[in-house]
């Protein structure tokens, strides 16, 4: 059963916690589970966020030297994945494999007829605040500027290199677009919500006869904040996030938070 489970994992929804636990159930060590789930890289990314931000956004010609390194990482991921059924790492133009959409997994023939596709979501307003901090934009934008840059497209268009742009795109892509299949078909067999993660995990393990172990949430954004405080500070941000992620609110049953 475990080998049939495919986790469709929008960013900043606590999906790394689910992924790491699934790998541990498959018998991987804690270290290998952390690597395969993406937790190891995410911690490295967070600890060096300002360096990564500079590399992603700088237009200095010297930063072109970072591009061959990115290509090498992608080549390593490709070679490793050709020898393993557990696909992880970076791609040249589609970002992190861990955050592929349902359609991307389907296109690479990873999803089979008997696959069990599971997904995870969180409150859209919570998620975008987490992305704001996780990607380091809080050091360069205020929250309203960040949201406006998403809305007018400048957040992505300002990043020259396609490989880096794809990583940022995954963090601002809607959960709906990540999880929904072709022709807007719902193909998710079990959906976790971050707000009820422990209970959902217990139900999931019971439903699929898996050994239940207590979840320990990992990969929390290093610079933490109560996400509602951001909307108390910027009341107009609530409606802007709703406009950007209306399908997420409606499809996954979330209500807009206003001060």
Secondary structure by P-SEA (a helix, b strand, c coil): cccccccccccccaaaaaaaaaaaaacccaaaaaaaaaaaaaaaaaaaaaaaaaaacccccccccaaaaaaaaaaaaaaaaaaccccccccccccccccccaaaaaaacccccccccccccccaaaaaaaaaaaacccccccaaaaaaaaaacccccccccaaaaaaaaaaacccccccccccccccccbbbbccaaaaaaaaaaaaacccccbbbbccccccccaaaaaaaaccaaaaaaaaaccccccccbbbbbcc
